[in-house]
Amino acid sequence: MTTKSQLVGYVRKSKSGGALNMSIDADAFAKAEKFACKDGRQFVRLIANADKVGQILEGAREVTSLCQLVDHE
């Protein structure tokens, strides 16, 4: 089994610098794998590289990807 990174969107610092903006592609989000909690609510697990997000916060980087890891056989 292999794991593939599926691009879902991007993370960047807001213009005011006090928040992170996440731009998510609606089609990619609709197709993303979901998981359910015990209470029945469904979620989509997305990841962003912590080091790259830190670089955005420090001003050394403008943007990084927001992805989902998908297992393939």
C-alpha positions as CSV (number, residue, x, y, z in Angstrom):
1,M,0.0,0.0,0.0
2,T,1.3,3.5,-0.9
3,T,0.3,6.9,0.5
4,K,-0.4,9.7,-1.9
5,S,-0.6,13.4,-1.0
6,Q,-3.7,15.0,-2.6
7,L,-3.7,18.8,-2.9
8,V,-6.8,20.3,-1.4
9,G,-5.8,24.0,-1.0
10,Y,-3.3,26.5,0.3
11,V,-2.4,28.2,3.6
12,R,-1.1,31.8,3.7
13,K,-0.9,34.6,6.3
14,S,-3.8,37.1,6.3
15,K,-3.1,40.7,5.1
16,S,-3.3,41.9,8.7
17,G,-0.9,39.1,9.8
18,G,-3.1,38.1,12.7
19,A,-4.5,34.9,11.1
20,L,-3.8,32.1,8.7
21,N,-6.1,32.0,5.6
22,M,-6.9,28.6,4.2
23,S,-8.2,28.5,0.6
24,I,-9.8,25.2,-0.1
25,D,-10.8,23.9,-3.6
26,A,-14.5,23.1,-3.3
27,D,-14.3,20.2,-5.8
28,A,-11.2,18.6,-4.0
29,F,-12.9,19.0,-0.6
30,A,-16.1,17.3,-1.8
31,K,-14.0,14.4,-3.1
32,A,-11.8,14.2,0.0
33,E,-12.0,11.1,2.2
34,K,-14.0,11.5,5.3
35,F,-14.1,9.8,8.7
36,A,-16.8,9.6,11.3
37,C,-16.7,10.1,15.0
38,K,-18.6,8.1,17.5
39,D,-21.3,10.7,17.6
40,G,-21.8,10.2,13.8
41,R,-20.4,13.6,12.7
42,Q,-18.1,13.4,9.6
43,F,-14.8,15.2,9.3
44,V,-12.1,15.6,6.6
45,R,-8.5,15.3,7.9
46,L,-6.2,17.9,6.2
47,I,-2.5,18.5,6.8
48,A,0.0,21.3,6.3
49,N,3.7,21.0,7.0
50,A,4.4,22.5,10.4
51,D,7.8,23.8,9.4
52,K,6.4,25.6,6.3
53,V,3.6,27.1,8.3
54,G,6.1,28.4,10.8
55,Q,8.0,30.0,7.9
56,I,4.8,31.7,6.8
57,L,4.3,33.0,10.3
58,E,7.9,34.3,10.4
59,G,7.5,36.0,7.0
60,A,10.1,33.8,5.3
61,R,7.5,32.1,3.1
62,E,4.3,33.3,1.4
63,V,2.2,30.1,1.0
64,T,2.2,26.3,1.5
65,S,-0.1,23.5,0.5
66,L,-3.0,22.0,2.4
67,C,-3.3,18.3,1.6
68,Q,-4.9,15.0,2.5
69,L,-2.9,11.8,2.7
70,V,-4.8,9.0,0.8
71,D,-3.8,5.3,0.9
72,H,-3.7,3.4,-2.4
73,E,-3.3,-0.3,-3.0
